[in-house]
Amino acid sequence: MARRSRRRIGVVMAVLAACAAGVAIWIAYRAIAGVDMPTPLTPPPLSLASTTDIDTRPATRRPEGASATHAHDAREEAAQAAALDRYLRGRRDHPDPRQRMIAWYMAAKASPDLALRRRARAELARLRAASPDDPLIAMAQAWLCGPPDSPCTPSELDAWSQTEPGNAAAYDDALARAAQSPAQQDALLARMARADRHESRFHELALEVVAAFDDYVPRPTGPAERRLLREWGLQDDVDSRRHVIAAAHAWAMPIAGLHGVGRACRAPVPASRARDCRVVLMRMTRTTTLVERMIAFSLLERLARGTPEAAHWTRELQRLRWWSAQMATLATGPDYWQAFVRYGEVEAMRYLLLRAGRPLDPPPGWRLGSR
């Protein structure tokens, strides 16, 4: 990632940290409950980047003047989206392969233009051929295949696990696809248990996405964006606006390694599967990403219910919720960014809590949402 990014974008990670508690807990709950999530995740409401979901039908119950405001906001979003599209289009020939990958993916991910999606898939395949050892480019091979374009090929589906055979997270999508075959799930979990690590690489990917917006110059601020900046307590300047857009797009990238294990290891499971699940989940407890740890703690607690071990995982999960709930007030400066770059999301939270003199364990009786 460019050095300039590391100097300028502390606010990005502060914004990400501020919304991490709600987003991570929502993702963890849905993954453990076996509820399908959109992939990529819908970004939090941080930027004016799309008009896909704007309701332009006449409003019958809006206050007087609200319809005009709504229409103006829609035009503002459309203009911002067009400017962003032009910027990303210009990065499709970036000399850095990862930056080209991100530009093509962002251009094609929500596009109804099937020809563009197919061109993007072909470009991702070329990038893979040119950088066969890059795990992020390998991950991206399966991001654009499937509906509404055409089915994923085996080479697209297996690219990541072929590049990182020792990373259990690389097999999670295959585990999710095997949901109707318990025998196949067991075989995949056994292979994941033999792996030496579990790394979704979301932290690494987020840094690359943030770097992609180094040179973006937003359009002049409109009323809707001005209101948004005020709500977040951010300045109405080019850097702050660029940071917000970068943060939103970082959260919109796919998070791998969640669906398959979240379903296959949800108790009750047979004893043989539980053993492999515990090995995989124990590795997830050491990842740098908040949501992966929360899923691991939750599933381990379920697998251990009825034993003294369950209380340990309950405490670990509650502690992590406490940490994430503090970030809205703590992750407001460059200290968090520097810690995030060096240690990752979870350890950056620990660092800020210790630096602020706050306890690592929640007070007795604390629950998420309480003060």
C-alpha positions in Angstrom: 0.0 0.0 0.0 1.3 3.5 -0.8 3.1 5.3 2.0 0.9 8.3 1.4 -2.2 6.3 2.5 -0.5 5.5 5.9 0.0 9.2 6.5 -3.4 10.5 5.5 -6.2 8.0 6.4 -6.3 7.6 10.1 -9.9 8.8 9.9 -10.9 5.9 7.7 -10.0 3.3 10.3 -11.7 5.4 13.0 -14.9 5.4 10.9 -14.6 1.6 10.3 -14.0 1.0 14.0 -16.9 3.2 15.1 -19.3 1.0 13.1 -17.5 -2.3 13.7 -19.5 -3.2 16.8 -22.9 -3.3 15.2 -21.7 -4.6 11.8 -19.5 -7.4 13.2 -22.1 -8.6 15.7 -24.8 -8.6 13.0 -22.5 -10.6 10.7 -21.6 -13.0 13.4 -25.2 -13.6 14.4 -26.3 -14.2 10.9 -23.4 -16.5 10.1 -24.0 -18.6 13.2 -27.8 -18.7 12.8 -27.3 -20.0 9.2 -28.9 -17.0 7.6 -27.6 -16.1 4.1 -25.9 -12.7 3.9 -25.4 -10.7 0.7 -21.9 -11.1 -0.7 -20.4 -8.6 -0.8 -21.8 -7.1 2.3 -23.9 -4.0 2.0 -21.8 -1.1 3.1 -23.0 1.0 6.1 -24.6 4.3 5.2 -21.4 6.2 4.9 -21.3 7.5 1.3 -23.4 8.6 -1.6 -22.3 5.9 -4.1 -25.4 4.3 -5.5 -28.9 5.0 -6.5 -30.0 1.4 -6.8 -32.3 1.4 -3.8 -33.6 4.9 -4.1 -37.4 5.0 -4.1 -38.5 7.7 -6.6 -42.2 6.9 -6.4 -44.4 9.9 -5.4 -44.6 10.2 -1.6 -48.0 10.4 0.0 -47.0 10.7 3.6 -43.9 12.8 3.5 -43.9 16.2 5.1 -44.3 19.2 2.8 -41.1 19.8 0.9 -39.7 16.3 1.7 -40.4 15.0 -1.9 -38.3 17.8 -3.4 -35.5 17.1 -0.9 -35.7 13.3 -1.7 -35.5 14.0 -5.4 -32.5 16.4 -4.9 -30.7 13.7 -2.8 -31.3 11.2 -5.5 -29.8 13.4 -8.1 -26.9 14.2 -5.8 -26.2 10.4 -5.3 -26.4 9.8 -9.0 -23.8 12.5 -9.7 -21.5 11.2 -7.0 -21.9 7.6 -8.3 -21.0 8.8 -11.9 -17.9 10.6 -10.7 -16.8 7.6 -8.7 -17.4 5.3 -11.7 -15.2 7.5 -13.9 -12.4 7.5 -11.2 -12.5 3.7 -10.9 -12.6 3.3 -14.7 -9.3 5.2 -14.9 -7.7 2.7 -12.4 -8.4 -0.4 -14.5 -4.9 0.0 -16.0 -3.1 0.7 -12.7 0.4 -0.8 -12.6 -0.3 -2.5 -9.3 -2.2 -5.8 -9.9 -4.1 -5.6 -6.7 -5.3 -2.1 -7.5 -6.4 -3.2 -11.0 -8.3 -6.1 -9.3 -10.1 -3.7 -7.0 -11.0 -1.3 -9.7 -12.5 -4.0 -12.0 -14.4 -5.6 -9.1 -15.9 -2.3 -7.9 -16.9 -1.4 -11.4 -18.6 -4.7 -12.1 -20.0 -6.0 -8.7 -23.4 -4.2 -8.9 -23.5 -3.5 -12.7 -26.5 -4.9 -14.7 -24.1 -4.9 -17.7 -23.3 -8.6 -18.1 -20.7 -7.8 -20.8 -18.8 -5.6 -18.2 -19.0 -8.4 -15.7 -17.6 -10.9 -18.2 -14.8 -8.5 -19.1 -14.0 -8.1 -15.4 -13.9 -11.9 -14.9 -11.6 -12.2 -17.8 -9.3 -9.5 -16.4 -9.3 -11.2 -13.0 -8.3 -14.4 -14.7 -5.4 -12.6 -16.5 -4.3 -11.1 -13.2 -4.2 -14.5 -11.6 -2.1 -15.9 -14.5 0.3 -13.0 -14.0 0.4 -13.2 -10.2 -0.3 -16.9 -9.4 1.0 -16.6 -5.8 -1.0 -13.6 -4.7 -3.8 -14.8 -2.3 -6.0 -11.7 -2.7 -6.1 -12.0 -6.5 -6.8 -15.7 -6.1 -9.7 -14.9 -3.7 -11.1 -12.5 -6.2 -11.6 -15.2 -8.9 -14.9 -16.2 -7.4 -16.3 -12.7 -6.6 -18.0 -12.1 -9.9 -19.0 -15.5 -11.2 -22.4 -17.0 -10.7 -25.8 -15.2 -11.1 -26.5 -13.0 -12.9 -23.6 -13.9 -15.2 -22.8 -17.5 -15.5 -21.7 -20.4 -13.2 -18.3 -20.3 -11.5 -15.8 -22.6 -13.1 -13.8 -25.0 -10.9 -10.7 -23.0 -11.5 -12.4 -19.9 -10.2 -13.9 -21.6 -7.1 -10.7 -23.4 -6.2 -8.1 -20.6 -6.9 -7.7 -19.5 -3.4 -7.3 -22.9 -1.8 -4.8 -23.9 -4.5 -2.8 -20.8 -3.7 -3.0 -21.2 0.0 -3.6 -24.9 0.8 -2.5 -24.4 4.4 -5.1 -21.7 5.1 -8.4 -23.1 6.5 -10.3 -20.0 5.5 -9.7 -20.8 1.8 -11.9 -23.8 2.0 -14.9 -22.1 3.7 -16.8 -21.4 0.5 -16.5 -25.1 -0.5 -17.8 -26.0 3.0 -20.8 -23.7 2.5 -21.5 -25.3 -0.9 -21.4 -28.7 0.6 -24.3 -27.9 3.0 -26.4 -30.7 1.6 -23.7 -33.3 1.9 -22.7 -34.1 5.5 -20.0 -36.5 4.3 -18.4 -33.9 2.1 -18.6 -31.3 4.9 -16.8 -33.8 7.2 -14.1 -34.3 4.7 -13.6 -30.6 4.2 -13.6 -29.9 8.0 -11.0 -32.6 8.4 -8.8 -30.9 5.8 -9.4 -27.5 7.4 -8.3 -29.0 10.8 -5.1 -30.1 9.2 -4.3 -26.6 8.0 -1.8 -24.5 9.9 -3.8 -21.2 10.1 -7.1 -19.5 9.5 -6.8 -16.1 7.8 -9.6 -14.4 5.9 -7.2 -11.7 4.8 -9.9 -9.0 5.3 -7.5 -6.7 7.1 -5.1 -6.9 4.2 -7.8 -6.4 1.7 -9.2 -3.4 3.6 -5.9 -1.6 3.5 -5.7 -2.1 -0.3 -9.2 -0.7 -0.8 -8.4 2.3 1.3 -5.2 2.9 -0.8 -7.4 2.8 -4.0 -8.9 6.1 -3.0 -5.7 8.0 -2.5 -6.1 10.2 -5.5 -9.9 10.5 -5.6 -11.3 14.0 -5.6 -15.0 14.1 -4.7 -17.5 16.4 -6.4 -18.4 19.5 -4.5 -20.4 18.7 -1.4 -24.2 18.5 -1.7 -26.8 18.9 1.0 -27.3 15.2 1.6 -23.6 14.5 2.0 -23.3 17.7 4.2 -25.9 16.3 6.5 -24.1 12.9 6.6 -20.8 14.5 7.5 -22.4 16.5 10.3 -24.0 13.3 11.7 -20.6 11.6 11.9 -18.9 14.7 13.3 -16.5 15.0 10.3 -15.2 18.0 8.5 -16.6 19.1 5.2 -13.2 18.9 3.4 -11.8 16.7 0.6 -9.8 14.5 2.8 -12.7 13.7 5.2 -15.0 13.0 2.4 -12.5 10.8 0.6 -12.0 8.9 3.9 -15.7 8.2 4.3 -16.1 6.9 0.8 -13.0 4.7 1.2 -14.3 3.3 4.6 -17.7 2.5 3.0 -16.1 0.6 0.1 -13.7 -1.3 2.4 -16.7 -2.6 4.3 -18.4 -3.5 1.1 -15.7 -6.0 0.1 -16.5 -9.7 0.6 -15.4 -11.2 3.9 -14.4 -14.8 3.4 -14.3 -17.7 5.8 -17.6 -17.2 7.6 -20.6 -19.0 6.1 -19.4 -22.6 5.8 -17.9 -23.0 9.3 -20.8 -20.9 10.8 -23.2 -23.6 9.6 -21.3 -26.8 9.7 -20.0 -26.2 13.3 -23.3 -25.0 14.8 -24.2 -27.3 17.7 -25.4 -30.0 17.9 -23.0 -31.9 15.7 -21.6 -35.4 15.9 -18.6 -35.9 18.2 -16.2 -36.6 15.2 -17.2 -33.4 13.6 -17.0 -31.4 16.8 -13.4 -32.3 17.2 -12.4 -30.9 13.8 -14.7 -27.9 14.4 -12.9 -27.1 17.7 -9.5 -27.2 15.9 -10.7 -24.8 13.2 -12.5 -22.5 15.6 -9.5 -22.3 18.0 -7.4 -21.0 15.1 -10.1 -18.5 14.4 -9.8 -17.1 17.9 -6.3 -15.9 17.0 -7.2 -14.0 13.9 -6.9 -10.2 13.6 -10.5 -9.6 12.6 -13.3 -8.9 15.1 -16.1 -10.7 13.3 -14.0 -13.9 12.9 -13.2 -14.0 16.6 -16.8 -13.4 17.6 -18.1 -16.2 15.4 -15.4 -18.5 16.8 -16.2 -17.7 20.5 -20.0 -18.1 19.9 -19.6 -21.5 18.2 -17.1 -22.8 20.8 -19.5 -21.7 23.6 -22.3 -23.7 21.9 -20.1 -26.8 21.4 -19.1 -26.6 25.1 -22.6 -26.1 26.6 -23.1 -28.2 29.7 -19.4 -28.1 30.6 -17.3 -25.7 32.6 -15.6 -24.6 29.4 -18.7 -22.9 28.1 -18.4 -20.1 30.7 -14.9 -19.3 29.5 -16.1 -18.7 25.9 -19.1 -16.7 27.2 -16.7 -14.4 29.0 -14.4 -14.1 25.9 -17.3 -13.2 23.7 -18.6 -10.6 26.2 -15.2 -9.1 26.5 -14.9 -8.7 22.8 -18.3 -7.0 22.7 -17.1 -4.6 25.3 -14.0 -3.8 23.4 -15.9 -3.1 20.2 -18.5 -1.0 22.0 -15.7 1.4 23.2 -14.4 2.2 19.7 -16.9 4.9 18.9 -15.3 7.1 21.4 -11.7 5.8 21.3 -10.8 5.4 17.6 -10.7 9.0 16.8 -7.1 9.7 15.9 -3.9 8.4 14.3 -3.1 6.1 17.2 -5.7 3.6 16.2 -4.6 3.7 12.6 -1.0 3.0 13.5 -2.0 0.1 15.7 -4.4 -1.2 13.1 -1.7 -1.3 10.4 0.8 -2.9 12.7 -1.3 -5.4 14.7 -4.7 -5.7 13.1 -8.2 -4.8 14.2 -8.6 -6.7 17.5 -5.1 -5.9 18.9 -5.6 -2.2 18.0 -8.8 -2.2 20.2 -6.8 -3.7 23.1 -4.1 -1.0 22.6 -6.6 1.8 22.7 -8.4 0.5 25.8 -5.1 0.2 27.7 -3.9 3.6 26.5 -7.1 5.2 27.7 -6.9 3.4 31.1 -10.2 1.5 30.5 -10.6 -2.0 31.8 -10.3 -4.9 29.4 -13.3 -6.6 31.0 -16.8 -5.1 31.1 -18.3 -4.1 34.4 -20.6 -6.6 36.1 -24.0 -6.7 34.5 -22.9 -4.9 31.4 -24.7 -5.7 28.2 -24.2 -4.5 24.6 -26.2 -1.3 24.2 -26.0 -0.3 27.8 -23.9 2.6 29.0 
